[in-house]
């Protein structure tokens, strides 16, 4: 039994003419606001002002598609950006052992650390070497100074 596979699932349906239901709702809402502003004042200046303030952003919101995505999809992200806290905290997560492979790797690493020879320097010997080096350089400087006189 075969079933048809839907195609173009990412394209919104054009319901009202060339507009999707969301585009129509945005433009209709802006039109209602502009109409109410004009009917309350009966002034052409208020009509133009309301059209510039509400109509142009509504057209941009309905039809502008940055990176192929409608602008009205970005409103939720825009609100979340301005309402969420700006604190970024780094938490180093400890990876718990989930497989035996990681357990074996850790055991091998621990065994290698245990077998590594430990180098312990004698501080007295090191101090004596530094002291001898300083004496040699002091003697060399005295020789140079005496030759220059």
C-alpha positions in Angstrom: 0.0 0.0 0.0 1.5 3.3 -1.0 0.8 6.7 0.5 1.5 10.1 -1.0 4.4 11.9 0.7 3.7 15.5 1.4 6.1 17.9 -0.3 7.0 21.5 0.4 6.1 21.2 4.1 8.1 24.3 5.0 6.1 26.6 2.7 3.1 28.2 4.4 -0.3 27.9 2.7 -1.6 31.0 0.9 -5.1 31.3 2.3 -6.2 34.9 1.5 -5.0 35.7 -2.0 -1.2 35.8 -2.1 -1.1 36.2 1.7 -0.6 33.6 4.4 -3.0 33.8 7.4 -0.2 35.4 9.5 0.6 38.1 6.9 -3.1 38.9 6.6 -3.5 39.1 10.4 -0.6 41.5 10.7 -1.7 43.8 7.9 -5.4 43.6 9.1 -4.4 44.5 12.7 -2.3 47.5 11.5 -5.1 48.6 9.2 -7.6 48.5 12.1 -5.2 50.6 14.3 -4.7 53.2 11.5 -8.5 53.3 10.8 -9.3 53.8 14.5 -6.8 56.6 14.8 -8.2 58.3 11.8 -11.8 57.8 12.8 -11.1 59.2 16.3 -9.5 62.4 14.9 -10.8 62.8 11.3 -7.5 64.4 10.3 -5.4 63.5 7.3 -2.2 64.4 9.3 -3.1 61.8 11.9 -3.9 59.3 9.2 -0.5 59.8 7.6 1.3 59.7 11.0 -0.5 56.5 12.1 0.2 54.9 8.7 3.9 55.7 9.1 4.0 54.6 12.7 2.0 51.4 12.4 1.5 50.6 8.7 5.2 50.6 7.5 6.5 48.4 10.4 3.5 46.0 9.8 4.4 45.7 6.1 8.0 45.1 7.0 7.0 42.5 9.6 4.7 40.7 7.1 6.8 40.7 4.0 10.5 41.1 4.9 12.3 37.8 5.0 15.9 38.0 6.2 17.8 34.7 5.3 14.7 33.3 3.8 12.7 33.3 7.1 9.7 35.5 7.8 10.4 38.4 10.1 7.4 37.6 12.4 9.2 34.3 13.4 12.0 36.4 14.9 9.8 38.3 17.3 9.8 35.5 19.9 13.6 35.4 19.8 13.8 39.2 20.0 11.6 39.3 23.1 13.5 36.4 24.7 16.8 38.2 24.0 15.8 41.4 25.8 14.1 39.6 28.7 16.6 36.9 29.5 19.6 37.5 31.8 23.0 38.4 30.3 25.1 36.4 32.7 27.2 33.7 31.1 28.6 31.2 33.5 31.0 28.4 32.6 30.4 25.2 34.4 33.0 22.5 33.8 31.1 19.3 33.6 32.7 16.1 34.7 32.2 13.3 32.2 31.1 10.3 34.2 32.4 6.9 33.1 29.8 5.3 30.8 31.7 2.6 29.0 34.4 0.2 29.9 36.7 1.7 27.3 37.0 4.9 29.2 37.6 3.0 32.4 40.5 1.1 30.7 41.9 4.3 29.3 41.9 5.8 32.8 43.6 2.8 34.3 46.3 2.9 31.6 46.9 6.6 32.3 47.1 6.0 36.1 49.5 3.1 35.6 51.7 5.3 33.4 51.8 8.0 36.1 52.8 5.5 38.7 55.6 4.1 36.6 57.1 7.5 35.7 60.4 8.0 37.6 60.3 10.8 40.1 63.1 13.2 39.9 64.1 14.7 43.2 66.8 17.3 43.2 68.9 17.9 46.2 68.6 21.5 47.0 72.0 21.7 48.8 73.7 20.4 45.7 71.9 22.8 43.5 72.8 25.7 45.8 76.5 24.7 45.7 76.5 24.7 41.9 75.0 28.1 41.8 77.5 29.4 44.3 80.4 28.0 42.3 79.1 29.6 39.1 78.8 33.0 40.9 82.4 32.7 42.2 83.7 31.9 38.7 81.9 34.9 37.1 83.1 37.2 39.9 86.7 36.1 39.4 86.3 36.6 35.6 85.1 40.1 36.2 88.0 40.9 38.6 90.5 39.7 36.0 88.9 41.9 33.3 88.9 44.9 35.7 92.6 44.3 36.6 93.7 44.1 33.0 91.9 47.3 32.1 93.9 49.3 34.8 
